[in-house]
Amino acid sequence: MSFIGVSTVEIDNGGGGEEADKIRSKISKKEKNLLIERRSVFRGWLKNIFLGQAILSLGLSWIMVTDPSILFGSYGWFQNTRSIDVSIQVLGFWWWWLFIVPSLRSRRPKGFEKKALDIAFLGTPLISLLAPVATKDTATIWIANFVVTAGAYAFAYATYDENDVGGGDKDNKDPEWLKFLYKSLDFGSGRERGA
């Protein structure tokens, strides 16, 4: 029997006196607030905006790492300020962690995509921090971030178990430190209060 979408009033048998009525009142108020939040905060069209933002960020960041003069060449500060193009190029490969992956995570994906984006969110800053030791080519670092994100999708898809849809920690075979990291990434998304 599934209780998803069922309110407390529909399954409550009553009784319990005044104390139970107070608790029912609190539960009812929280259910109404949660329903209002779910309806007003996250509509389907908003997911499309986040997806569009990620695609736009993908293109803009590639231009930033390869030839920022396409975007900023007509501005005087770009031509007159020494090494501003390097700063823009570095921002271009950091864009993966700052905008692209968070935009995709903002869609609140489920299943293997959620796991993939969690891995990418943890992996892209590592690449952006460590790759400049090996190469100064910003396009190569951008491609490395792309490969990490695509690899995260491939790994998550290959290892995804549909029986673990509930996300329960007891059935999850990940180490405790990794469970903690994943849970920390979701803080503030509503899951900590049962949304």
C-alpha positions in Angstrom: 0.0 0.0 0.0 1.4 3.4 -0.9 0.9 6.5 1.2 2.5 9.0 -1.2 0.2 11.9 -1.7 -2.2 10.8 1.1 -2.9 13.4 3.8 -3.0 12.6 7.5 -6.7 13.4 7.6 -7.4 10.6 5.0 -5.7 7.9 7.1 -6.3 9.1 10.7 -8.9 7.2 12.7 -9.4 10.0 15.2 -9.4 9.6 18.9 -6.6 10.3 21.3 -8.1 13.4 23.0 -7.0 17.0 23.1 -3.3 16.3 22.9 -3.8 14.2 19.7 -5.9 17.0 18.2 -3.0 19.5 18.8 -0.6 17.1 17.0 -3.1 16.6 14.1 -3.4 20.4 13.8 0.4 20.8 13.6 0.7 18.0 11.1 -2.1 19.5 9.0 -0.5 22.9 9.0 2.9 21.5 8.0 1.2 19.4 5.2 -0.5 22.5 3.8 2.7 24.6 3.9 4.6 21.8 2.2 2.0 21.5 -0.5 2.1 25.3 -1.1 5.9 25.2 -1.3 6.0 22.3 -3.7 3.4 23.9 -6.0 4.9 27.4 -6.0 8.6 26.8 -5.9 9.4 24.2 -8.5 7.4 24.0 -11.7 8.3 22.0 -14.8 9.1 25.2 -16.7 11.7 26.1 -14.1 13.6 22.8 -14.9 13.8 23.9 -18.5 15.2 27.2 -17.5 17.9 25.5 -15.5 18.7 23.2 -18.4 18.9 26.2 -20.8 21.2 28.0 -18.3 23.5 24.9 -18.3 23.6 24.7 -22.1 24.2 28.5 -22.4 26.9 28.3 -19.7 28.5 25.4 -21.6 28.9 27.4 -24.8 30.0 30.6 -23.0 32.6 28.9 -20.9 34.1 27.2 -24.0 34.4 30.6 -25.7 35.9 32.0 -22.5 38.7 29.4 -22.3 39.5 29.4 -26.1 39.1 33.0 -27.2 37.6 35.5 -24.7 38.1 38.3 -27.2 35.0 37.1 -29.0 32.9 38.1 -25.9 35.0 41.0 -24.5 37.3 42.2 -27.3 35.2 45.4 -28.0 35.6 46.6 -24.5 38.5 49.0 -23.7 39.3 47.4 -20.4 39.9 44.1 -22.1 42.5 45.6 -24.5 44.1 47.9 -21.9 44.4 45.6 -18.9 47.3 43.2 -18.9 46.5 39.5 -18.4 42.8 40.0 -18.1 42.3 37.4 -20.7 44.0 34.7 -18.5 41.6 35.6 -15.7 38.6 35.1 -18.0 40.0 31.9 -19.3 40.5 30.5 -15.8 36.9 31.5 -15.0 35.9 29.6 -18.1 37.1 26.2 -16.8 35.8 27.0 -13.3 32.4 27.6 -14.9 31.8 23.9 -14.8 31.7 23.9 -11.0 30.2 27.3 -10.6 27.4 27.2 -13.1 27.0 24.1 -15.4 26.8 21.3 -12.8 24.9 23.4 -10.3 22.3 24.3 -13.0 21.9 20.7 -13.8 21.6 19.7 -10.1 19.0 22.5 -9.6 16.6 20.4 -11.7 16.5 18.0 -8.8 17.3 14.9 -10.8 16.6 11.4 -9.5 18.2 8.1 -10.0 21.5 7.7 -11.8 21.5 11.3 -13.0 21.5 12.6 -9.4 24.4 10.3 -8.5 26.3 11.4 -11.7 25.9 15.1 -10.9 26.9 14.6 -7.3 30.1 12.9 -8.5 30.7 15.7 -11.1 30.1 18.4 -8.4 32.8 16.8 -6.3 35.1 16.0 -9.3 35.2 19.2 -11.3 36.7 21.4 -8.6 39.5 18.8 -8.1 40.2 18.9 -11.8 40.2 22.7 -11.8 42.6 22.8 -8.9 45.0 20.1 -9.9 45.0 20.3 -13.7 46.9 23.6 -13.9 49.9 21.8 -12.3 50.1 19.6 -15.4 49.1 22.1 -18.1 48.5 25.8 -18.5 46.2 25.2 -21.5 42.8 26.3 -20.3 41.0 24.5 -23.1 42.6 21.2 -22.0 41.4 21.8 -18.5 37.9 22.6 -19.7 37.9 19.4 -21.7 39.1 17.5 -18.6 36.1 18.9 -16.7 33.9 17.8 -19.5 35.4 14.3 -19.5 34.9 14.0 -15.7 31.3 15.1 -16.0 30.6 12.7 -18.9 32.5 9.9 -17.0 30.4 10.6 -13.9 27.3 10.0 -16.0 28.7 6.8 -17.6 29.8 5.5 -14.2 26.5 6.3 -12.5 24.5 4.8 -15.3 26.6 1.6 -15.3 26.4 1.2 -11.5 22.9 2.4 -10.9 20.6 -0.1 -9.2 16.9 0.5 -9.7 16.2 -1.4 -6.5 17.9 1.3 -4.5 15.4 4.0 -5.7 14.4 4.9 -2.1 17.9 6.1 -1.4 18.0 4.3 1.9 21.4 4.3 3.6 21.0 0.7 4.9 20.9 -0.8 1.4 23.5 1.6 -0.1 26.9 0.0 -0.5 28.9 3.3 -0.5 31.4 3.9 2.3 30.1 6.0 5.2 32.3 9.0 4.3 30.9 9.1 0.8 27.3 8.8 2.1 28.1 11.8 4.3 29.4 13.8 1.3 26.3 13.0 -0.8 24.0 13.8 2.1 25.9 17.1 2.6 25.4 18.1 -1.0 21.6 17.7 -0.6 21.4 19.9 2.5 19.0 22.8 1.8 17.1 21.0 -0.9 14.2 20.1 1.3 15.2 16.5 1.9 16.3 17.3 5.5 12.7 18.1 6.4 11.1 15.3 4.4 10.3 17.3 1.2 
